[in-house]
Amino acid sequence: MSKVSLFHKILIILVIIIISQILSSPVIAEQLVAPSGKIIVFKSEDLMDYGIKHINEKKSLTDPTFLSTIAALVDSGTRCSVIKSGSGLLSYRRQVRILEGRFNGTIGWVPGEFIK
C-alpha cells in the first residue's frame, strides 16, 4: 500500500512540474500596428465602445471622461500577446497584454484589426 502512495506522490509532483513548465513557457508575441503610429489600449470592452464612439463623433480627445477610458497609448509595432478574443458580433475585439515599453504588463482591449 505504501508503494501506491509513493506512486501517487510522484505522479502529483510530475503534474506540478508539467503545469509550471506550461505556465512559464514563452508567450508568442504579436504586434500592435496602426497607420497613425499610435494605438489606444482601452481599460475594458465597454470603455472601448465608449472611446471609439467618442473618437468617431470627433469629440475632444482631452476630455477627462475619454482619457479615463485609456489603459495605455503605445507605438505601432509594440509587441503584445492576445489574452482573449471577442465572439460573435464582438469578434473584432482583442484583450491584450503589452510586452514591452513603458506600459509593459498592461492589460487592455484593442480592435482586432490592430493586431498582426
RACOR-V278363 format. One record per backbone hydrogen bond with DSSP energy under -1.0 kcal/mol. CO is the residue of the C=O (numbers start at 0). NH is the residue of the N-H. E is the energy in kcal/mol with one decimal. If there is no record, write none. Layout:
{{CO:NH:E} {CO:NH:E}}
This chain:
{{0:4:-1.8} {1:5:-2.3} {2:6:-2.5} {3:7:-2.4} {4:8:-2.0} {5:9:-2.5} {6:10:-2.5} {7:11:-2.5} {8:12:-2.2} {9:13:-2.4} {10:14:-2.3} {11:15:-2.3} {12:16:-2.3} {13:17:-2.5} {14:18:-2.6} {15:19:-2.4} {16:20:-2.0} {17:21:-2.2} {18:22:-2.5} {19:23:-1.5} {29:79:-2.8} {30:115:-2.9} {31:76:-4.3} {33:36:-1.2} {36:75:-2.5} {38:73:-2.4} {40:70:-3.3} {40:71:-1.8} {41:108:-2.8} {43:47:-1.8} {44:48:-2.1} {45:49:-2.2} {46:50:-2.8} {47:51:-2.7} {48:52:-2.2} {49:53:-2.5} {50:54:-2.4} {51:55:-2.9} {52:56:-1.9} {53:58:-2.0} {54:57:-1.8} {62:66:-2.7} {63:67:-1.6} {65:68:-2.0} {66:69:-1.2} {68:42:-2.6} {71:40:-3.1} {73:38:-2.8} {74:77:-1.7} {77:31:-2.6} {78:98:-2.5} {79:29:-3.5} {80:96:-2.3} {83:94:-3.4} {86:89:-2.0} {87:90:-1.5} {89:92:-1.8} {91:111:-5.5} {92:85:-2.4} {93:109:-2.4} {94:82:-3.4} {94:83:-1.4} {95:107:-2.2} {96:80:-2.0} {97:104:-3.5} {100:103:-1.8} {102:105:-2.6} {105:97:-2.8} {107:95:-3.1} {108:41:-2.7} {109:93:-2.3} {110:113:-1.8} {111:114:-1.8} {113:32:-3.6}}
